Amino acid sequence: MAGPALLLVSHGSRDPRHAATVRALAGRIRRGRPGVTVTTAFLEFDAPGVAGALAELRRAGAGAAVAVPLLLTRAYHAKTDLPAALAGAEGPAVRRAAVLGGSPLLLRAVERRLFEAGLTPADRSTTGIVLSGAGSRDPEAIESVGAAARELRRAGWRAVRPAFVTGPTPRPGDVVRELRARGVRRVAVAPYVLAPGLLPDRIAAEAAAARADILSAPLGDTPELARLVTERWLEAHAPLPAPVG
C-alpha cells in the first residue's frame, strides 16, 4: 500500500528561495516514494497554507494524510502554530509527525554540506564548527541545538559550539572569534537551518565578518533530509500496537 498522503509543512518565508527549496525537497521525497502523494504547505508568507493544502488533498480523494513539520525543534511553530492550523482545517484525517530534530540523519546532512563546502573527513580533528541556529525563546528548542552540537562533536570534530542569530547568545561571529582565541586555526560555520532566507543570510554575514574559513549551505534538499522526512511519515502512520490482555 502506498500509505497516506505526506503533507510537508514548512514555516515559510518572504524569500522565494525558501519555497523553492521546500518544493525541491518534496520532489526528492516523491521520487523515493512513487505512488505516495507528497505535497507542501506553509505556516505563513507562502501558499498554500495548511488549510488550502488539506482541502486540495480532499478534492484529490485522499482519505488520510500525515503532516510532517519541516522544523528542527519543538518551538512555538511546532507547539502552537501547526496544531492550530491543523485543528482549523477541513480535509482528510491527519496525523501529525514529530519534528526533525534528534535524528542522526540531520547531523549527516550538516556534514554533507561541510564537505561540499570544501572540508574532508580528514579535517575533522583540526576544524572547529559553529553550529548556527535561528534562535528561540523556548528553552527546549535551544537545548536541542546544543544536543545536536554535542553529537556532532562526537563525530570527531575538534570543537563544536552552538550559536544563534536571534534570541539567546552567543552569536555565530562571536563563537568564531572564541574558537580562534582558543587556538583553533580552521573554523567553519554550519547553518543549522533548512532553507535559504533572511536568517541564513545573517549567519553568512556574521561568518564573513568574523573571517570564518568555511561557510556551508543550509540543509535544503539533501538525501539525508528526504530520508528523515520519510521516516517521520512512516513513524506517524504506523499501526498502533495491539492492547495487551
C-alpha positions as CSV (number, residue, x, y, z in Angstrom):
1,M,0.0,0.0,0.0
2,A,1.2,3.5,-0.8
3,G,0.1,4.9,2.5
4,P,-1.5,8.2,3.4
5,A,-0.5,11.5,1.7
6,L,2.6,13.2,3.0
7,L,2.0,16.9,3.8
8,L,5.3,18.6,4.2
9,V,4.7,21.7,6.4
10,S,7.3,24.5,6.4
11,H,7.5,27.8,8.3
12,G,7.5,29.8,5.1
13,S,9.5,33.0,4.2
14,R,9.2,36.1,2.1
15,D,12.4,34.9,0.4
16,P,11.4,32.9,-2.7
17,R,14.4,30.6,-2.3
18,H,12.8,29.1,0.8
19,A,9.7,27.8,-1.0
20,A,11.8,26.7,-3.9
21,T,14.0,24.6,-1.6
22,V,10.9,23.1,0.2
23,R,9.5,22.1,-3.2
24,A,12.8,20.6,-4.3
25,L,12.8,18.5,-1.1
26,A,9.2,17.4,-1.8
27,G,10.3,16.4,-5.3
28,R,13.2,14.3,-3.9
29,I,10.8,12.6,-1.4
30,R,8.3,11.9,-4.2
31,R,10.9,10.3,-6.4
32,G,11.8,8.0,-3.5
33,R,8.2,7.0,-2.7
34,P,6.4,6.6,-6.1
35,G,2.7,6.2,-5.5
36,V,2.6,8.4,-2.4
37,T,1.1,11.8,-2.7
38,V,3.6,14.4,-1.5
39,T,2.6,18.0,-1.2
40,T,3.7,21.1,0.6
41,A,2.1,23.8,2.8
42,F,3.4,26.8,4.7
43,L,2.5,28.3,8.1
44,E,3.0,31.8,6.8
45,F,4.2,34.0,3.9
46,D,3.9,31.4,1.2
47,A,1.0,29.5,-0.3
48,P,-0.7,27.2,0.0
49,G,-1.4,27.3,3.7
50,V,-2.2,24.2,5.7
51,A,-6.0,24.5,5.2
52,G,-5.6,25.1,1.5
53,A,-3.3,22.1,1.1
54,L,-5.6,19.8,3.0
55,A,-8.6,21.0,1.0
56,E,-6.8,20.1,-2.2
57,L,-5.9,16.7,-0.8
58,R,-9.6,16.1,0.0
59,R,-10.6,17.1,-3.5
60,A,-8.0,14.7,-4.9
61,G,-9.6,11.9,-3.0
62,A,-7.0,11.4,-0.2
63,G,-8.6,9.7,2.8
64,A,-5.7,10.2,5.2
65,A,-2.6,12.3,5.5
66,V,0.5,12.8,7.7
67,A,1.6,16.3,8.4
68,V,5.4,16.3,8.7
69,P,6.7,19.6,10.2
70,L,9.8,20.8,8.4
71,L,11.0,22.2,11.7
72,L,14.2,21.3,13.5
73,T,13.0,22.0,17.1
74,R,9.8,21.9,19.1
75,A,9.4,25.6,19.5
76,Y,6.4,27.9,19.0
77,H,5.7,26.9,15.4
78,A,5.6,23.2,16.3
79,K,3.8,23.6,19.6
80,T,1.3,26.2,18.7
81,D,1.1,27.3,15.1
82,L,0.9,23.9,13.4
83,P,-1.6,22.3,15.8
84,A,-3.8,25.4,15.4
85,A,-3.6,25.2,11.6
86,L,-4.5,21.5,11.6
87,A,-7.4,22.0,14.0
88,G,-8.9,24.7,11.9
89,A,-8.7,22.8,8.6
90,E,-11.1,20.6,6.8
91,G,-9.8,17.7,4.8
92,P,-8.7,14.1,5.2
93,A,-7.9,12.6,8.6
94,V,-4.5,13.9,9.6
95,R,-1.8,12.6,11.9
96,R,1.0,14.9,13.0
97,A,4.6,13.6,12.8
98,A,7.4,14.6,15.1
99,V,9.8,17.5,14.3
100,L,13.0,16.6,12.6
101,G,15.4,17.3,15.4
102,G,17.0,14.5,17.3
103,S,17.9,12.3,14.3
104,P,21.5,11.4,13.3
105,L,20.4,12.0,9.7
106,L,20.4,15.7,10.4
107,L,24.0,15.6,11.5
108,R,24.9,13.7,8.4
109,A,23.2,16.4,6.4
110,V,25.3,19.0,8.2
111,E,28.5,17.1,7.4
112,R,27.5,16.6,3.8
113,R,27.1,20.4,3.5
114,L,30.5,21.0,5.2
115,F,32.2,18.5,2.8
116,E,30.5,20.2,-0.2
117,A,31.9,23.5,1.1
118,G,35.5,22.2,0.9
119,L,36.2,20.2,4.1
120,T,37.1,16.5,4.1
121,P,36.7,13.8,6.8
122,A,40.4,14.1,7.4
123,D,39.8,17.7,8.5
124,R,37.6,16.8,11.5
125,S,40.4,16.7,14.1
126,T,41.7,20.2,13.2
127,T,38.4,22.0,12.5
128,G,36.1,23.8,14.8
129,I,32.4,24.0,13.9
130,V,30.0,26.8,14.8
131,L,26.5,25.2,14.5
132,S,24.4,28.2,13.9
133,G,20.6,28.0,14.5
134,A,17.9,30.6,14.1
135,G,17.3,31.1,17.9
136,S,14.2,30.8,20.0
137,R,12.8,31.9,23.4
138,D,11.9,28.3,24.0
139,P,14.5,26.6,26.3
140,E,13.6,23.1,24.8
141,A,14.4,24.4,21.3
142,I,17.7,25.9,22.5
143,E,18.8,22.7,24.3
144,S,18.0,20.7,21.2
145,V,20.6,22.7,19.2
146,G,23.1,22.2,22.0
147,A,22.4,18.5,21.9
148,A,23.0,18.4,18.2
149,A,26.3,20.2,18.7
150,R,27.4,17.7,21.3
151,E,26.5,14.8,18.9
152,L,28.4,16.4,16.1
153,R,31.4,16.8,18.3
154,R,31.4,13.0,19.0
155,A,31.9,12.6,15.2
156,G,35.5,13.7,15.8
157,W,35.5,17.5,15.0
158,R,38.0,19.4,17.2
159,A,35.3,21.6,18.7
160,V,31.6,22.2,18.0
161,R,29.7,25.1,19.6
162,P,26.1,26.2,19.1
163,A,25.3,29.8,18.2
164,F,22.1,31.7,17.3
165,V,21.3,34.8,15.2
166,T,18.2,35.7,17.2
167,G,17.2,35.3,20.8
168,P,19.9,33.9,23.1
169,T,23.6,34.3,22.8
170,P,26.2,33.5,21.6
171,R,26.2,34.9,18.1
172,P,27.9,33.0,15.3
173,G,30.6,35.6,14.8
174,D,31.4,35.7,18.5
175,V,31.9,31.9,18.5
176,V,34.2,32.0,15.5
177,R,36.3,34.6,17.4
178,E,36.2,32.5,20.6
179,L,37.4,29.4,18.8
180,R,40.2,31.3,17.1
181,A,41.3,32.7,20.6
182,R,41.4,29.1,21.8
183,G,43.9,28.1,19.1
184,V,41.5,26.5,16.6
185,R,43.1,27.6,13.3
186,R,40.3,26.4,10.9
187,V,36.8,27.4,11.8
188,A,33.7,26.5,9.8
189,V,30.2,28.0,10.2
190,A,27.4,25.4,9.6
191,P,23.9,26.9,9.3
192,Y,21.6,24.6,11.3
193,V,18.6,25.8,9.2
194,L,16.6,24.1,6.5
195,A,16.4,26.7,3.6
196,P,17.8,30.0,2.4
197,G,16.2,33.2,3.7
198,L,16.8,36.2,6.0
199,L,18.2,34.3,9.0
200,P,20.7,32.2,6.9
201,D,21.8,35.4,5.2
202,R,22.5,36.9,8.6
203,I,24.5,33.8,9.6
204,A,26.5,34.2,6.4
205,A,27.2,37.9,7.1
206,E,28.4,37.1,10.6
207,A,30.6,34.3,9.3
208,A,32.2,36.7,6.7
209,A,32.7,39.5,9.3
210,A,34.4,37.1,11.7
211,R,36.5,35.7,8.8
212,A,35.4,32.1,9.2
213,D,37.3,29.8,6.9
214,I,34.3,27.8,5.7
215,L,30.6,28.6,5.4
216,S,28.4,25.6,4.4
217,A,24.9,25.8,2.9
218,P,21.5,25.3,4.6
219,L,20.4,21.7,4.8
220,G,18.0,22.1,1.9
221,D,17.0,19.1,-0.2
222,T,19.8,16.7,0.9
223,P,19.2,13.0,0.6
224,E,19.5,12.7,4.4
225,L,16.7,15.2,5.0
226,A,14.5,13.5,2.4
227,R,15.1,10.2,4.2
228,L,14.4,11.7,7.6
229,V,11.1,13.2,6.4
230,T,10.1,9.8,5.0
231,E,11.0,8.2,8.4
232,R,8.8,10.7,10.3
233,W,6.0,9.9,7.9
234,L,6.4,6.2,8.4
235,E,6.5,6.5,12.1
236,A,3.4,8.6,12.3
237,H,1.2,6.3,10.2
238,A,2.5,3.0,11.6
239,P,-0.3,0.9,13.1
240,L,-0.6,1.3,16.9
241,P,0.4,-1.8,18.9
242,A,-2.5,-4.1,19.9
243,P,-3.6,-3.8,23.5
244,V,-2.2,-6.5,25.8
245,G,-4.6,-8.8,27.6
